[in-house]
């Protein structure tokens, strides 16, 4: 991410000042001559000259302002080389010093510093705010106070700013930046508060000031010359600037990698939107764990998630990697279970009921879930591939269990669940049998307390069975047929959601819309249940778009 993070301070003597700045330097693109294998003479020398020129600029700038700088305005001495971290994956260098390395950025950061601590503040003077323009860049600023027993009002004013030229990217990163900057700010405030309490316990400054003679002319110097204390003095943190360098470098790296551009051909489908939303949520959660507790906590968290099986979708590409026999397609599953049992199982899947497979072969159960999940939109899938204990229906609608896990009574007697018990045939040796012999290797017993007929609908299931029973259609053609059916019914779901949830129409009008959508007639009850279940799988993006859209003033049904 082409951005820069800076810590700023409002000095009582000199006004807004930049204390600490971290910037990312991307590796230069290889030149044609270097790509051909011929080294360009003097390149390393010129790079060294540029770096030396930048350091000289910074040193000269510090020298001209040395007379105007106090302890509160200074972070690192002019002789300090600064801090540098290198990202091994991308080769990006993160450099930290008091001022930016590049002269062009010096004025940009200076302006952002002045505006963040003067005119661009939120109510209460503490909190986040966004400002900027195309010429000087856009700024995300978070102002805050640090306790100081020698300051006016017993506190000093600081801000952390992130400067970038990409306005949309910065705005989209607002929740991420706010969450992690607050962690850094709270750490600084809590450390400074302990120092403040200790100093007040030794010498309460409020009583000293009330008993001293007030002189406006020498007020800043009446506190033993400590009118401007450094942040290191306020926090008593010996490695404060190295810690801030690590925090700012991680923030630049994480913020740059959390959002990626995707090339979409045509309008994105609901499955694509849901997958993007889930990926974003997972990356934000991973970044939060990385920043808060480090890599050990991250690996421990991923291990626990894999044990519980709380992955939303099983990767279809890994289906061939599963050991042992497995289901290859919906047609294969139908051939193994039988037409009647297959229809009963798929009916429960489409209705949103909990589908439980219990057996000793996790690979077989996972392959069955991979095949069955293709029937639903991505947003309707909540899967626990294999578990040693029962999980409630609100957590998952696909649940794999080991053979010795008992099913609770309220589940086995419920019409909203179906159980598939997989038992192995002892007379058959798995190693000697092929994938086509799954029906010989295992017995499948399907049980459910549901008393409703499953042979009427929904319409999608009726059309799918026609395609599966047609042996002239290949598995790939059936797969595309299923994709078209899902898109057709997802469009009907969108219409019904807009009409019933957003517009708030009555039952009579909703019935007319169902007739227009072709959801009435034979299997109408199943069609309505399917539409309502699939409505829960709509993406947050689509729902928020409809909720914020201007409602129509015309009524096509009544007009």
Number of C-alpha atoms within 10 A of each C-alpha: 18 13 21 23 26 27 23 28 29 23 20 16 14 14 12 24 23 26 25 24 25 29 28 21 15 13 10 8 8 9 10 9 10 11 10 9 8 9 11 10 8 9 10 10 10 11 11 12 12 13 14 12 15 16 18 13 16 21 16 13 13 18 13 11 11 13 8 11 17 17 15 24 27 21 20 16 12 18 7 10 12 18 14 17 16 14 12 8 6 10 13 16 17 23 21 29 24 25 26 27 22 16 13 9 16 14 13 17 26 18 16 26 27 18 17 30 23 12 8 18 20 15 8 8 16 15 15 23 17 19 16 18 10 10 8 16 19 24 30 24 31 26 24 22 17 22 23 24 21 24 18 12 10 14 15 23 18 26 25 28 26 26 26 21 17 15 19 10 14 22 15 11 16 14 11 19 22 15 11 18 19 16 15 15 19 14 13 20 17 14 17 22 18 15 18 20 15 13 15 15 10 8 12 13 17 13 9 10 12 9 9 9 10 11 10 9 8 9 13 18 13 17 14 8 11 15 20 24 19 18 24 16 14 23 22 14 14 10 9 14 21 14 13 19 24 16 17 27 25 18 21 21 17 21 19 15 12 18 17 7 5 7 6 9 6 6 7 10 14 21 18 16 18 21 17 15 15 15 14 15 13 13 16 18 14 19 21 17 17 17 17 13 10 12 13 10 14 18 13 11 14 12 12 11 12 14 14 16 17 17 14 18 17 18 9 12 7 10 19 12 9 13 11 16 19 24 24 17 19 23 21 17 20 20 15 20 18 12 16 11 16 18 19 18 24 18 22 20 22 24 20 23 20 25 24 26 28 25 22 18 20 21 19 21 24 24 24 21 23 23 20 19 21 17 22 21 23 21 22 22 20 20 24 27 29 26 18 14 15 18 18 12 18 8 13 20 22 25 27 29 25 18 15 11 13 13 16 10 8 8 18 16 14 14 16 17 22 25 22 19 19 21 16 19 13 9 8 13 11 18 8 7 14 13 14 15 15 21 16 17 20 18 16 18 14 17 15 19 14 15 7 9 11 18 13 15 20 23 20 19 21 14 14 17 17 11 20 23 14 10 10 9 13 12 17 10 13 21 20 11 16 21 15 12 17 17 15 13 19 21 13 21 23 17 15 21 20 17 16 15 13 15 14 12 12 10 10 8 15 15 13 12 19 19 13 11 16 12 22 18 12 12 17 18 14 23 25 18 15 23 22 16 18 23 20 15 19 22 22 15 12 13 17 10 11 17 13 9 10 8 11 8 6 8 7 7 8 6 5
